[in-house]
Amino acid sequence: MGKNYTTWGFLDVMDKNLLYDFANTVDGSKTCLFRDSNFAGSLTEDKEYYRSEMQKRQGYYLMWFVYRHVLGCDTLEKAKEYATEEILRQYRLWNFIWNSKMYVGIKGINEMRFWKVEDMAIILEILYYRYEFFEQMECFIRNTSNMRQARCKKAFLECQTMMGEAHYRNLILGEGEGA
């Protein structure tokens, strides 16, 4: 469960450019953290996906940095104590939630967006345990209720089916890469 440092290794490498931009945002020198200059003109589906994934990754990185290094939360339990709107606003992390830059699932197919302060508990659990794709969805299901939970369960099953079919085609039928 979790702890794949290949996927989450970026959390342990200092991103000085991102932290510099983030510091300017926190102190009020800058109002927007993300630059769209790399995406001039209309966005193709691939560019939109890449931008979305980049923003999600930067959001995870900055949340990890603030909670682990700035606030000194060495455990998930300690981090959850600081999962408040006040902290999110103080460190300018609120926009990652409010603007729906953070999600689980597959962008454009079945993503489940974080948009409430209470979702910080889910984000922090994903970060502190470094959950992989399906573990992230399971965490979302465990920590939400009603309609959001039902939508995530449906998305989870869709992903399992898609990945299972791809796995079957690759291994059994010899299609795809390595065939």
Phi and psi restraints in degrees (value plus and minus 20) as a CYANA .aco file:
   2 GLY   PHI      41.6    81.6
   2 GLY   PSI    -179.1  -139.1
   3 LYS   PHI      40.1    80.1
   3 LYS   PSI       5.4    45.4
   4 ASN   PHI    -103.5   -63.5
   4 ASN   PSI      84.6   124.6
   5 TYR   PHI     -98.7   -58.7
   5 TYR   PSI     -29.7    10.3
   6 THR   PHI     -90.6   -50.6
   6 THR   PSI     -66.5   -26.5
   7 THR   PHI     -92.5   -52.5
   7 THR   PSI     -63.6   -23.6
   8 TRP   PHI    -121.3   -81.3
   8 TRP   PSI     -14.1    25.9
   9 GLY   PHI     -76.8   -36.8
   9 GLY   PSI     -46.8    -6.8
  10 PHE   PHI     -81.2   -41.2
  10 PHE   PSI     -41.7    -1.7
  11 LEU   PHI     -88.2   -48.2
  11 LEU   PSI     -44.7    -4.7
  12 ASP   PHI    -117.6   -77.6
  12 ASP   PSI     -17.0    23.0
  13 VAL   PHI    -133.6   -93.6
  13 VAL   PSI     105.4   145.4
  14 MET   PHI     -86.8   -46.8
  14 MET   PSI     106.3   146.3
  15 ASP   PHI    -123.7   -83.7
  15 ASP   PSI      67.5   107.5
  16 LYS   PHI     -82.5   -42.5
  16 LYS   PSI     -57.8   -17.8
  17 ASN   PHI     -85.3   -45.3
  17 ASN   PSI     -64.5   -24.5
  18 LEU   PHI     -85.8   -45.8
  18 LEU   PSI     -62.1   -22.1
  19 LEU   PHI     -85.5   -45.5
  19 LEU   PSI     -55.9   -15.9
  20 TYR   PHI     -83.1   -43.1
  20 TYR   PSI     -69.1   -29.1
  21 ASP   PHI     -80.6   -40.6
  21 ASP   PSI     -60.6   -20.6
  22 PHE   PHI     -84.2   -44.2
  22 PHE   PSI     -63.7   -23.7
  23 ALA   PHI     -80.5   -40.5
  23 ALA   PSI     -60.3   -20.3
  24 ASN   PHI     -86.2   -46.2
  24 ASN   PSI     -51.2   -11.2
  25 THR   PHI     -92.1   -52.1
  25 THR   PSI     -64.4   -24.4
  26 VAL   PHI     -84.4   -44.4
  26 VAL   PSI     -60.6   -20.6
  27 ASP   PHI    -102.6   -62.6
  27 ASP   PSI     -20.5    19.5
  28 GLY   PHI      70.9   110.9
  28 GLY   PSI     -20.2    19.8
  29 SER   PHI     -89.1   -49.1
  29 SER   PSI     -44.2    -4.2
  30 LYS   PHI    -156.6  -116.6
  30 LYS   PSI     125.3   165.3
  31 THR   PHI    -122.6   -82.6
  31 THR   PSI     -42.4    -2.4
  32 CYS   PHI    -144.9  -104.9
  32 CYS   PSI     110.2   150.2
  33 LEU   PHI    -101.8   -61.8
  33 LEU   PSI     -55.9   -15.9
  34 PHE   PHI    -113.0   -73.0
  34 PHE   PSI     117.0   157.0
  35 ARG   PHI    -126.1   -86.1
  35 ARG   PSI     113.6   153.6
  36 ASP   PHI    -123.8   -83.8
  36 ASP   PSI      -4.1    35.9
  37 SER   PHI     -83.9   -43.9
  37 SER   PSI     -46.9    -6.9
  38 ASN   PHI     -91.9   -51.9
  38 ASN   PSI     -31.0     9.0
  39 PHE   PHI    -143.3  -103.3
  39 PHE   PSI      21.9    61.9
  40 ALA   PHI     -83.0   -43.0
  40 ALA   PSI     129.6   169.6
  41 GLY   PHI      59.1    99.1
  41 GLY   PSI    -187.5  -147.5
  42 SER   PHI     -95.0   -55.0
  42 SER   PSI     125.7   165.7
  43 LEU   PHI    -109.4   -69.4
  43 LEU   PSI     109.4   149.4
  44 THR   PHI     -95.9   -55.9
  44 THR   PSI     149.0   189.0
  45 GLU   PHI     -80.2   -40.2
  45 GLU   PSI     -59.7   -19.7
  46 ASP   PHI     -85.0   -45.0
  46 ASP   PSI     -63.4   -23.4
  47 LYS   PHI     -86.2   -46.2
  47 LYS   PSI     -59.4   -19.4
  48 GLU   PHI     -82.8   -42.8
  48 GLU   PSI     -63.4   -23.4
  49 TYR   PHI     -82.6   -42.6
  49 TYR   PSI     -66.9   -26.9
  50 TYR   PHI     -80.9   -40.9
  50 TYR   PSI     -66.2   -26.2
  51 ARG   PHI     -80.2   -40.2
  51 ARG   PSI     -63.9   -23.9
  52 SER   PHI     -82.7   -42.7
  52 SER   PSI     -64.7   -24.7
  53 GLU   PHI     -85.7   -45.7
  53 GLU   PSI     -59.0   -19.0
  54 MET   PHI     -83.8   -43.8
  54 MET   PSI     -64.1   -24.1
  55 GLN   PHI     -85.8   -45.8
  55 GLN   PSI     -58.6   -18.6
  56 LYS   PHI     -84.2   -44.2
  56 LYS   PSI     -65.7   -25.7
  57 ARG   PHI     -82.2   -42.2
  57 ARG   PSI     -64.0   -24.0
  58 GLN   PHI     -83.5   -43.5
  58 GLN   PSI     -57.9   -17.9
  59 GLY   PHI     -81.7   -41.7
  59 GLY   PSI     -66.7   -26.7
  60 TYR   PHI     -80.4   -40.4
  60 TYR   PSI     -63.9   -23.9
  61 TYR   PHI     -80.6   -40.6
  61 TYR   PSI     -68.6   -28.6
  62 LEU   PHI     -87.5   -47.5
  62 LEU   PSI     -57.7   -17.7
  63 MET   PHI     -84.4   -44.4
  63 MET   PSI     -63.6   -23.6
  64 TRP   PHI     -80.7   -40.7
  64 TRP   PSI     -66.6   -26.6
  65 PHE   PHI     -79.8   -39.8
  65 PHE   PSI     -68.2   -28.2
  66 VAL   PHI     -84.5   -44.5
  66 VAL   PSI     -69.9   -29.9
  67 TYR   PHI     -91.1   -51.1
  67 TYR   PSI     -61.7   -21.7
  68 ARG   PHI    -101.3   -61.3
  68 ARG   PSI     -63.7   -23.7
  69 HIS   PHI    -121.4   -81.4
  69 HIS   PSI     -59.3   -19.3
  70 VAL   PHI    -100.3   -60.3
  70 VAL   PSI     -70.2   -30.2
  71 LEU   PHI    -103.8   -63.8
  71 LEU   PSI     -33.1     6.9
  72 GLY   PHI      50.7    90.7
  72 GLY   PSI       9.8    49.8
  73 CYS   PHI    -103.3   -63.3
  73 CYS   PSI      81.0   121.0
  74 ASP   PHI    -107.5   -67.5
  74 ASP   PSI     -25.3    14.7
  75 THR   PHI    -151.9  -111.9
  75 THR   PSI     138.3   178.3
  76 LEU   PHI     -81.1   -41.1
  76 LEU   PSI     -61.1   -21.1
  77 GLU   PHI     -80.2   -40.2
  77 GLU   PSI     -63.1   -23.1
  78 LYS   PHI     -85.1   -45.1
  78 LYS   PSI     -62.2   -22.2
  79 ALA   PHI     -82.3   -42.3
  79 ALA   PSI     -59.2   -19.2
  80 LYS   PHI     -83.8   -43.8
  80 LYS   PSI     -46.2    -6.2
  81 GLU   PHI     -84.2   -44.2
  81 GLU   PSI     -46.8    -6.8
  82 TYR   PHI    -121.1   -81.1
  82 TYR   PSI      -9.9    30.1
  83 ALA   PHI    -102.7   -62.7
  83 ALA   PSI      46.7    86.7
  84 THR   PHI    -142.6  -102.6
  84 THR   PSI     139.6   179.6
  85 GLU   PHI     -82.1   -42.1
  85 GLU   PSI     -56.2   -16.2
  86 GLU   PHI     -79.1   -39.1
  86 GLU   PSI     -66.8   -26.8
  87 ILE   PHI     -86.0   -46.0
  87 ILE   PSI     -63.8   -23.8
  88 LEU   PHI     -78.9   -38.9
  88 LEU   PSI     -61.2   -21.2
  89 ARG   PHI     -93.4   -53.4
  89 ARG   PSI     -61.5   -21.5
  90 GLN   PHI     -78.4   -38.4
  90 GLN   PSI     -61.2   -21.2
  91 TYR   PHI    -119.2   -79.2
  91 TYR   PSI      -5.5    34.5
  92 ARG   PHI      35.9    75.9
  92 ARG   PSI      13.7    53.7
  93 LEU   PHI    -111.8   -71.8
  93 LEU   PSI     -33.3     6.7
  94 TRP   PHI     -76.9   -36.9
  94 TRP   PSI     -56.6   -16.6
  95 ASN   PHI     -82.7   -42.7
  95 ASN   PSI     -48.3    -8.3
  96 PHE   PHI     -85.2   -45.2
  96 PHE   PSI     -53.5   -13.5
  97 ILE   PHI    -102.8   -62.8
  97 ILE   PSI     -74.8   -34.8
  98 TRP   PHI     -79.9   -39.9
  98 TRP   PSI     -59.7   -19.7
  99 ASN   PHI    -110.2   -70.2
  99 ASN   PSI      -8.3    31.7
 100 SER   PHI      36.5    76.5
 100 SER   PSI      21.3    61.3
 101 LYS   PHI    -104.4   -64.4
 101 LYS   PSI     -34.9     5.1
 102 MET   PHI    -127.5   -87.5
 102 MET   PSI     116.1   156.1
 103 TYR   PHI    -180.8  -140.8
 103 TYR   PSI     145.5   185.5
 104 VAL   PHI    -136.1   -96.1
 104 VAL   PSI     140.6   180.6
 105 GLY   PHI      79.1   119.1
 105 GLY   PSI    -182.3  -142.3
 106 ILE   PHI    -128.3   -88.3
 106 ILE   PSI     103.1   143.1
 107 LYS   PHI     -73.8   -33.8
 107 LYS   PSI     108.9   148.9
 108 GLY   PHI      61.3   101.3
 108 GLY   PSI     -29.9    10.1
 109 ILE   PHI    -130.7   -90.7
 109 ILE   PSI     -76.6   -36.6
 110 ASN   PHI    -171.7  -131.7
 110 ASN   PSI      17.0    57.0
 111 GLU   PHI     -88.1   -48.1
 111 GLU   PSI     124.1   164.1
 112 MET   PHI    -133.2   -93.2
 112 MET   PSI      89.7   129.7
 113 ARG   PHI    -103.6   -63.6
 113 ARG   PSI     126.7   166.7
 114 PHE   PHI    -110.8   -70.8
 114 PHE   PSI     112.8   152.8
 115 TRP   PHI    -169.1  -129.1
 115 TRP   PSI     -15.4    24.6
 116 LYS   PHI    -143.2  -103.2
 116 LYS   PSI     134.1   174.1
 117 VAL   PHI     -76.3   -36.3
 117 VAL   PSI     -58.6   -18.6
 118 GLU   PHI     -81.5   -41.5
 118 GLU   PSI     -42.1    -2.1
 119 ASP   PHI     -89.1   -49.1
 119 ASP   PSI     -35.8     4.2
 120 MET   PHI     -79.5   -39.5
 120 MET   PSI     -53.3   -13.3
 121 ALA   PHI     -80.8   -40.8
 121 ALA   PSI     -58.5   -18.5
 122 ILE   PHI     -88.9   -48.9
 122 ILE   PSI     -68.2   -28.2
 123 ILE   PHI     -79.1   -39.1
 123 ILE   PSI     -64.7   -24.7
 124 LEU   PHI     -85.1   -45.1
 124 LEU   PSI     -59.7   -19.7
 125 GLU   PHI     -83.1   -43.1
 125 GLU   PSI     -62.8   -22.8
 126 ILE   PHI     -79.2   -39.2
 126 ILE   PSI     -64.3   -24.3
 127 LEU   PHI     -88.3   -48.3
 127 LEU   PSI     -69.7   -29.7
 128 TYR   PHI     -89.0   -49.0
 128 TYR   PSI     -51.5   -11.5
 129 TYR   PHI    -118.0   -78.0
 129 TYR   PSI     -25.3    14.7
 130 ARG   PHI      31.0    71.0
 130 ARG   PSI      34.6    74.6
 131 TYR   PHI     -86.1   -46.1
 131 TYR   PSI     125.2   165.2
 132 GLU   PHI    -104.7   -64.7
 132 GLU   PSI    -199.5  -159.5
 133 PHE   PHI     -69.2   -29.2
 133 PHE   PSI     -79.7   -39.7
 134 PHE   PHI     -89.9   -49.9
 134 PHE   PSI     -52.8   -12.8
 135 GLU   PHI     -84.0   -44.0
 135 GLU   PSI     -55.9   -15.9
 136 GLN   PHI     -83.1   -43.1
 136 GLN   PSI     -63.3   -23.3
 137 MET   PHI     -86.7   -46.7
 137 MET   PSI     -60.5   -20.5
 138 GLU   PHI     -81.8   -41.8
 138 GLU   PSI     -60.6   -20.6
 139 CYS   PHI     -82.0   -42.0
 139 CYS   PSI     -63.2   -23.2
 140 PHE   PHI     -80.9   -40.9
 140 PHE   PSI     -65.3   -25.3
 141 ILE   PHI     -82.6   -42.6
 141 ILE   PSI     -64.3   -24.3
 142 ARG   PHI     -81.7   -41.7
 142 ARG   PSI     -53.6   -13.6
 143 ASN   PHI    -126.3   -86.3
 143 ASN   PSI     -11.3    28.7
 144 THR   PHI    -145.2  -105.2
 144 THR   PSI     156.1   196.1
 145 SER   PHI    -163.0  -123.0
 145 SER   PSI     151.3   191.3
 146 ASN   PHI      36.7    76.7
 146 ASN   PSI    -149.1  -109.1
 147 MET   PHI     -82.8   -42.8
 147 MET   PSI     -62.5   -22.5
 148 ARG   PHI     -82.5   -42.5
 148 ARG   PSI     -60.5   -20.5
 149 GLN   PHI     -85.1   -45.1
 149 GLN   PSI     -64.6   -24.6
 150 ALA   PHI     -82.5   -42.5
 150 ALA   PSI     -62.1   -22.1
 151 ARG   PHI     -83.9   -43.9
 151 ARG   PSI     -59.7   -19.7
 152 CYS   PHI     -89.8   -49.8
 152 CYS   PSI     -58.6   -18.6
 153 LYS   PHI     -80.2   -40.2
 153 LYS   PSI     -62.9   -22.9
 154 LYS   PHI     -82.9   -42.9
 154 LYS   PSI     -65.9   -25.9
 155 ALA   PHI     -81.9   -41.9
 155 ALA   PSI     -60.8   -20.8
 156 PHE   PHI     -78.7   -38.7
 156 PHE   PSI     -67.6   -27.6
 157 LEU   PHI     -85.5   -45.5
 157 LEU   PSI     -58.6   -18.6
 158 GLU   PHI     -81.7   -41.7
 158 GLU   PSI     -64.0   -24.0
 159 CYS   PHI     -84.9   -44.9
 159 CYS   PSI     -63.3   -23.3
 160 GLN   PHI     -80.3   -40.3
 160 GLN   PSI     -62.2   -22.2
 161 THR   PHI     -84.2   -44.2
 161 THR   PSI     -68.2   -28.2
 162 MET   PHI     -80.7   -40.7
 162 MET   PSI     -66.4   -26.4
 163 MET   PHI     -90.5   -50.5
 163 MET   PSI     -56.2   -16.2
 164 GLY   PHI     -84.6   -44.6
 164 GLY   PSI     -62.3   -22.3
 165 GLU   PHI     -84.8   -44.8
 165 GLU   PSI     -62.4   -22.4
 166 ALA   PHI     -84.6   -44.6
 166 ALA   PSI     -63.1   -23.1
 167 HIS   PHI     -81.2   -41.2
 167 HIS   PSI     -64.0   -24.0
 168 TYR   PHI     -82.3   -42.3
 168 TYR   PSI     -66.8   -26.8
 169 ARG   PHI     -81.1   -41.1
 169 ARG   PSI     -62.7   -22.7
 170 ASN   PHI     -89.9   -49.9
 170 ASN   PSI     -64.5   -24.5
 171 LEU   PHI    -105.0   -65.0
 171 LEU   PSI     -64.6   -24.6
 172 ILE   PHI    -106.6   -66.6
 172 ILE   PSI     -66.2   -26.2
 173 LEU   PHI    -111.1   -71.1
 173 LEU   PSI     -31.9     8.1
 174 GLY   PHI      52.8    92.8
 174 GLY   PSI       3.8    43.8
 175 GLU   PHI    -111.8   -71.8
 175 GLU   PSI     145.2   185.2
 176 GLY   PHI      63.3   103.3
 176 GLY   PSI    -176.3  -136.3
 177 GLU   PHI     -83.7   -43.7
 177 GLU   PSI     120.5   160.5
 178 GLY   PHI      58.5    98.5
 178 GLY   PSI     -16.6    23.4
